[in-house]
Amino acid sequence: MRSGKLDLGYEFLAEVRSVFQQVEQNPLRHAEIYHQARRVLIRRFPYKVFYVHEGEKVEVIGVIHAKRDPRFWQSRAS
């Protein structure tokens, strides 16, 4: 049973890394949703990655569960 949970954790991390690579390759792909913040959904898991793109810099401001109150991350984007 333990290895199943570990495997799921590794799969989650792999999906997050995949999203980070996607954002790094094309940070303008996703629409701005709040101020300059953009959002990417993580496949297979109910999480969202929020990030800000400025010039050559991409800053992840949160990896947040989809059911979380959206106001939680908005203060980070301001």
C-alpha positions in Angstrom: 0.0 0.0 0.0 2.8 2.4 0.9 4.5 2.1 -2.5 1.2 3.0 -4.3 1.0 6.3 -2.4 4.6 7.0 -3.1 4.1 6.2 -6.8 1.1 8.6 -6.9 3.3 11.3 -5.3 6.0 10.8 -7.9 3.4 11.0 -10.6 2.1 14.3 -9.2 5.6 15.7 -9.2 6.2 14.5 -12.8 3.0 16.4 -13.8 4.1 19.5 -12.0 7.5 19.4 -13.6 5.9 18.9 -17.0 3.7 22.0 -16.5 6.8 24.0 -15.4 8.7 22.9 -18.6 5.6 23.9 -20.7 5.5 27.3 -19.0 9.2 27.8 -19.4 9.0 27.0 -23.1 6.0 29.2 -23.9 5.0 31.4 -20.9 2.5 33.4 -23.0 0.5 30.4 -24.0 -2.0 30.8 -21.2 -4.2 33.8 -20.8 -3.9 36.3 -18.0 -6.6 35.7 -15.4 -5.8 38.3 -12.7 -3.5 41.3 -13.0 -0.6 39.6 -14.8 -1.1 36.2 -13.3 -1.7 33.2 -15.6 -3.0 29.7 -14.7 -2.3 26.2 -16.0 -4.3 23.2 -15.0 -2.4 20.0 -13.9 -3.6 16.9 -15.8 -4.8 14.0 -13.7 -4.8 16.0 -10.4 -7.1 18.8 -9.1 -4.4 21.4 -8.9 -3.6 24.6 -10.7 -0.3 26.4 -11.2 -0.3 30.2 -11.1 2.6 32.2 -12.5 3.6 35.6 -13.6 5.7 36.3 -16.7 7.8 39.5 -16.8 10.4 39.9 -19.5 12.7 36.8 -19.5 11.5 35.8 -16.0 8.8 33.4 -15.0 7.8 33.3 -11.3 5.5 30.6 -10.0 3.3 32.1 -7.3 1.4 29.0 -6.3 0.5 25.4 -6.9 -3.0 25.3 -5.4 -5.8 22.8 -5.1 -8.6 23.5 -7.5 -11.2 23.7 -4.6 -9.2 26.4 -2.8 -10.8 29.9 -2.6 -9.3 31.8 -5.5 -8.7 34.9 -3.4 -6.0 32.9 -1.6 -3.5 33.3 -4.4 -4.6 36.7 -5.7 -2.6 38.6 -3.0 0.5 36.9 -4.3 -0.1 38.3 -7.9 -0.5 41.9 -6.8 
